[in-house]
Each structure stands twice: as C-alpha cells, then as structure tokens.
Amino acid sequence: MKSNILQIIEQSILTEAEAVKRLVDFLDDSIEQIVLEILSSKGRVIATGIGKSAIIAQKFVATLNSTGTPAVFMHAADAIHGDLGVILPEDIVFCLSKSGNTPEIKVLVPIIKHNGNKLVAIVSERNSYLANHSDFVIWSTVEREACPNNLAPTTSTTAQLVMCDAIAIALLHLRGFTAQDFARYHPGGTLGRKLYMRVIDILEKNRTPKVAPDDSIKSVILEISANRLGATAVVDNNSVVGIITDGDLRRMIERNDQFSNLKAQDIMSHNPKTIQIDELAINAFYLMEKFKITQLIVMDKNQYAGMIHLHDLFQAGVV
C-alpha cells in the first residue's frame, strides 16, 4: 500500500499531466500565425514575466537561443524601471502570466503596444487585462494548481513551459535545424565535440612513438614505455610499415625462449589500422570499437603524424 507521501506525489504528477494533456484543446490558428511571425521576423523574441512565470520565460529564451531563434529575457519588474530599452522595433514580445492582471503587466503592456511591437500573451485567465490587450493569445489555462490550496504556481507554470517548448520545437522544425546546427550552438557539449572535434585536436605532437624495422626488441620496449600508449609504430623512411603493441610483446615472449636477436620487423603486426589527421575524432572511436583495438596510428596524408589512444578520446569528452 502506498504511503501518504507517495500518494501526494502521484496525485501532483497526475494533476499536472492532465493539465498538459488538455492544452491540445486550446490549439488554434493563432498559434500557427505566431510561429510564422517569428520565422519571418528580422527581430528577436523578447520573453517577459513576473514571479514564477519569469523563470519559465527565462527557460523559453534559453531553448530558443539554443535552437536557432535569437531571444532575450526581460523581467517585467525591471522593464518598467529602465530595461525597456532592450526591446528593438522589430522584436516580438512574449508575456507570460497566469492571471494576466498583475500591476507590472498592466504598466508594461500599454508601453509595448505604443512602441508598435507585436505582443503575444501566454496566459491562463481568459478575461484578463493581458489577454484583452495582446495581438495574439496562447491559452495555458489550467483548472487548478497541484498545490492543495490552489495557490503555489505548479500546474500553471508547467503548462506555460510546455507551450513554450512546443513553439520552440515548431520553429526548430521549420528552420530545418539539424544536429550539426545544434552542435554549433553547443560546442562545449558532447554532441558538439562529436561533430566538431578532429583527430588533430587531441593528437599531442610529442606522442609519436616509432621504431625502425631493424631496431632491437629492447628499443621497442623502451619506446613503448616512454610514450605510455601501449604501442609504437614501425616506420621506414616515415612510411608506416607496422605496429607493435603490448600484446605483440606478450605473444613474442610466449613463442620464444630467446628473443635478444629478434628485430622490430619480426614481431610487428602488418597493415595497422590508421586514421587521417583531419578526420573527426569520433570516427577514431568507431574504428577502435569496430576492430577491438585501443590505439590508432594517425597519418597526415602518407606521412606518419603520431598515435592516439582510446583514453585520449575519453579525456577529450568525445565519448
């Protein structure tokens, strides 16, 4: 049997979920017009609000900016105390409010209208000052808050957030916003690193372990140890002819009682896997995963450029 706490949480979730589901009933042609207005506008989206609605407006702005629609947040209280200058003539202003009747909204709305900006209301109360004085109205009406006293903004702010997200996603679709575009706006994220970071970006210039085909096994071991990559390239006149890994050394010991007379070319693996220096770093990971290896030789066209390890990809945040 569920505890009282779990029952309260479940009821809150269901209350908000039902409110979000009912938002579909409020969709009409005006929302489509708003999206098209933003799409064709040379200005930005300005999102404003007071209290909890202001926090949702901030989230709306963040989502728009990250998906290709320039947007700016303006707190309604700050706006009427000097921040109105942030609004440019071609900007479209979104005002978020449950009641649509707060004092700040009643001061702000006439000024926005006087300046000639298009005003979009995201509001719950139908017979409100904001709804009656906006160019477009998006209804985020809810029957009640999840709060037992029907006071704390919960269901109403969730409804605002969902409507804002839906508008942002509609714009994303219409702009043909791709994963590459998303990476451009999120270069520090995992997706950005996957789509932008190249092998040259993680290749350390001093990590170019190499031995000649006729070098001794001792030289091979010292070279592998010095670079701590678990492998070394075998290079002849700067052409890669093979690779020797820790595994190759173990197999050599298993197969030979004496190996002092062996040379690098005697134990190397031929036709090692390579990647070009200007390839995407994520492709290096795919190669390593495909062939079950942890090192890749890096080539600059036909010249040996160095070696990268699987750990390099993890440290760079590529995977």
N, C-alpha and C positions, 0 to 999 in steps of 0.2 A: 504493500500500500504506500502511495506517495506521501511524503511528508508535507506539511503545510507550506514550507518554503518552496518545494518543487511545484506544488500546485499553483502558488502565486506566480512563479516564473513561467510556468506553462501557460497560464491564463494571459499574462502580459504578452507573450510571444504570439499567441493565437489572436489576441485583440489587434495587435499591430499588423499581423499577416492579413487578417480580414480587411482591415482598413486599406492596406496596399492593394489588395485584390479589387476593391471597389473603385479604385482610381481609374480603371479601364472604362468605367461608365461615364467618366467626365471628359473623355477624349472627344474633341470636335475639330472642325476645320480651322478654328483659330490657332490651334497649336501647330498645325501644318504651316499656316501663314507665318507664325513667329519663327519657325525653323528656317523657312525660306528667306525671311527678312534678314536674319543673322547671316545666312550663307551669302547673300548678295551685298551685305553692308561693307563699307570701307572702314567703318569704325570698329570699336571693341564692344564687348559685353561688360557692362558695369553691374555688379550684383551688390545689393544692399539689404539691410535688415536691422532689427534691434533684438537684443537678448539672444535666445537660442536660435532664432531664425537667422541672426547674423552669422552664427557658426556654420549653419547649413549653407549660407551664401558663400562663405569662405571656401567650403568644400566644393561647391559648384564652380567657383573660379579656378580652383586647383585642377579639377577634372577637365575643364575647357582648355586651359593653357597646355595641359599635357597631351591633348588630343587635337591640337591644331587650330583652336579658336582663341584668339587673343582676348583676355579678360582681366578685369581689375576689381578687387574688393573695396568697397567704401562703406564704412559703418555709418548707419543712419544718424546716430547722435553726433559723430564727428562731421558729417556732411553739413549739418546746419550750424556748425561752429567753425567753418572755414575750409572744409575739404571738398566743397562743391567744384572747386577748380579742376578736380581730376577728371570731370566729365567733359569730353570734347563734343563738338557739334554733331558728329555722325555716330556717336555711341548709342547703343540700345541699353536702356536701364531696366534691370530686373529688380523688383522689390518683393521681398519675402516677408510675409506676416500672417499669423493665424487669424487674428481679429481684423486686421486692416484698419484699425481705428486708433492706434497709439498716437500720442501727441507728436512724436518725432515724424511719423509718417504724414500726418496732416500738415506739418510745416514743409516737409520735403517735396511732396507730390506737386503742389502748385508751381514750385520753382522749376522742377524738371519739365513740366508741361510748358511753362512760359519760355523756357530755353529751346523748345522745339524738339526735344529728344523723344523718341518712341519709348513708352513706358509699358512694361509687362508686369502684371501682378501674379504672384503665386500666393493664393490666399484661400483660407478655409471659409470665412464668413461671406455669404453671398450678398447680403445687404450691408456692405461696409463702405467706408469712405474710399479706401484704396480700390476696391472692385469697381465702384461707380465712376472713378476718375482716371482709369487706365485705358490705354489703347487696346491692349489685349489682356485677357484674364485666363489664367490656368487654375482650375479649381483643384485644391488639395484638401477638400472637405472631409472631415472625419466626424464620426458620431460622438466619440468620447475619447479622452486620453486613457492610457493604460493605468495611470495613477488612480487609485480608488477614490480620491477626492475630486477627480476630473480637473486637476489644476496643473500639475507638473507637465510641461511640454514633452511628450513622449511620442504618442501616435501621430500627432500633428507634424512634428519635425521629421519623423520617418517618412511620412507622406511627401513632405517637401523635398526631402533628399532623393526619393525615388523618382519624382517628377523631374528634378534637375538632372539626375543621371540619365534618364530616358532621353531628354533633349540633347545632352552631350553625345550620347550614342547615335542618335539620329544624324547629328551633324558629322560625326565620325564617318558614318556610312556614306553620306552624300559627298563628303570630301574625298572619298576613296582612300582614307587614312590607312596605311599599311603597317606591318610590323617594323619595316625599315624606318618609316616616319616616327613610329613610337620610340624606336631606339635613338633617333636623332634628338628627341626631347628628353630622353632618359639615358644619356651617355654613361652615367655612373652606375646604372642598374645592370643586372645580369644579362638582360636582352641586349642592351647597348653594347656590352663587352662582346657578346657573341657575334653581333652584326658589324662591329667596327674594329675590334682589336685584331691585329695581324701578327703573324709569327715574329716579324722583326721587332714588334713592340715588347715581346717577352724574351727575345734572344739576348743573352748577355754576351757582349763582344769578347770577353776573356774566357768564355766557356767553349773552346774549340779543341777538345781533346783529339789528338791524332797521332798515329804512328805510321812508320813506313812498312811496306810489306816484309822487308827483311830484318826488322827490328826484333830484338830478343824478347822472350816472354817476360823477363824482368822489367824491361822498358814498358811493356804493355801494362803490367800490374801497377807500376809507378804512375803511369799516365792516367789510368782509371782512378786510382786513389787520389791523385792530385785534384781532379776535377769533380769528383763526387757525383758523377752522373750515372755510375754503374756501367759505363761503356766507353769505348773510344772508336773513332773512325779509323779505317786503314786507308791512307791516302798516298797515291803515287802521282807525283807532278801535279798536285792539287786536284786530281781526279779521284773520286771515292771509288775504291775497288772492293770494300768490305767493311764489316763492323765486328768488333769483339765485345761481348757483354760479360757480365759476371757469370752468366750461365755457361758461356763458352769456356771460361776458365775452369768451372767445376767439371764440365764434361771432359776437358783435357786431362784433369787430374785423375778422373775415374778410368780413363782409357790408357793412360801412360804411366809407367813406373818412373821413367826418366823423361824429363822434358826440357833439360837445360840446352839441348841442341835445337829445339823447335823455334820456329820463327812466327811472326805475326800471321803471315800468309798461310801457315799450316793449320791454324785453328780458327781463322776468321769465317764468318758467315758471308757468303757471296750475295750480291744483289740486295743490299739492305733497303729497307723502306725509307723514302725521303719525302720531303715537302719543300716547296719553293718559299723563299723568304717573304714574299708578298702575299702569300695565301692567308686566309682567315685563320686565326688561331683555333677556332672551334673545329675546323677541318682536321687540324692536327690531332685533336682528341678523338674524332671519328675514326681516323686511321689507326690510332693506337688501340681503340676499342675493337675495331674490326679484326686486327691481326694479333690481338692479345699481347701487345708489347708496351713498354714503358718509356722507350726513348725513340726519338726520330732525328735523323740526320737532316740538317737544313741546308738547302742549296740556293745559291744566288746564280740562277741560270745553270751553267755547267760547273760552277766553282763551289767548293766546299765552304760553307759560311759558319757552321757550328752545329750544336746539338741541343735539343730541348728534351726535358723530362716531363713525365706526366705531372709531377709535383709542381712544375712551373705553371702549368695550366690552372691547377687548383689555387695556387698562391695568387695568380693574376685575377681570379674570380671568373674565369671563362666558363668553368663548370662547377 
